[in-house]
Amino acid sequence: MRIATQRILTKAGYRVIWAGDGDEALVLAGSGAPDLIVLDMLLPKLSGPEVLRSLKKNALTAHIPVVVLSSLPQNNGRKLVQEGAAAFLAKGPLLENPGLLLEAIKGALSKTTVAHPQ
């Protein structure tokens, strides 16, 4: 899934930076100020929900939209959106229709005013 997602995003013209686990994701987000984060819920070290909560609690990263990818049921997606995710996408349909990810990213970015905290 990671390789497929990277190909989709790179082909669409996005610059992609990958984190190998939840801890690394938080470090990269805090130091690199990405425009958007695509977050898998199943990560080593810190889980996706823990990463999402940490991102939204940190003033340096709270403004970054997060698109969540998961194989969890849709009702968990509603909870993640309530916790700050810009969008929730089930992994299964993404394999059949990669455009869903690009639509979610464009939607999340269009709702965001790029204003990085000082």
N, C-alpha and C positions, 0 to 999 in steps of 0.2 A: 504494500500500500504506500509506503514511504517513497519508493522509487517512482511509482505511478503518479503520485501527487507532485513530486518534484518535476517530472517531465511535463505534466499538464501546465504547471505554473511557469516553468522556464519557456515553454513553447508560446505561452501567452504574453511573454515579455517581462515577467516579474523576476527580480533578483531574489534568489532563495538562499537562506542560511539555515542549517539544520542543527538541532541540539540532540544529543544522544540520550538525555534523560531529563527529568524534571528540574533537578538542580541546575544543570547547564542551561536549560531554557530560561530560568530566572536570571542567571548571570548575563546571558546574551541580550535578553530583553532590557535589562537595566543599563547595560553599557552601550548597546547598539541603537536603541530607540527605533525599533522597526515600525513601519507604517501599519502593519497588521501581523497577527500571529495566527497560524493554523495549528491547533492544539489537539493532539490525540489524547484520549482519556486513559489509555493504558500505557503508562510510562514507567521505566525503572526509577527507583529512588523515591521521588515524589510523584503521586498520581496526578492525572490531569485535573481533577477537581481541586486538589491542593494547590496546583500551579495557578489555576484560574483565580482562586481566592487570594493568593499571594500577590498576583499581578494587580488585582483590583484594589487591594489595600495599600499598595505602594504608590505614592504621589508621582514617582517618575514613570510608572507604567500603567497607571489607572486609565489613562486616555486611549491606550492602544486597543483597537477592536480585536476581539478574539473569535475566530470561527472554530467551533468544536467539531471534531470528527469522532464518531463513536459507533460501536456496535451495540450500545446500550439501548433499551427501549425508549420510545419517543417521550414518555412521561418524565424520564430523567433529563431529557433535553429541555423541557419546560423549566425544570428546576435550575439547570445550568444557565439558561437565558435570564432567569430571575437573579442569579448570582453575578451577572455581568457579561455573559457571552453575547456577542453580536448576532450569532447564528449557530444553529445545531444541524449537523448533517449526518445521516446514517451512512455508514461505509458501504453497505451493500449496493444501494442505488448509484453511488459514485462510480463504481466499476463499470456499470452499464451506461451511465450518462455523465461523463466528466464535466460537462458544461454546468452541472449543478454547482460544483465547487466555484467555478469562475463567476457565476451569477451571485453566489453568496458573498464572495470577496468584493465584487463590484458594489453590491448593496451595502456592505459594511463600510467600505471606504467612502461611499457617497454620503453616508450619515455622519462622517467624522470630519471635523474641522481640524486640520493639521496645525496644532498649537502645542508645541512641546514645552513642558514646564522648565523654568529657568533653574 
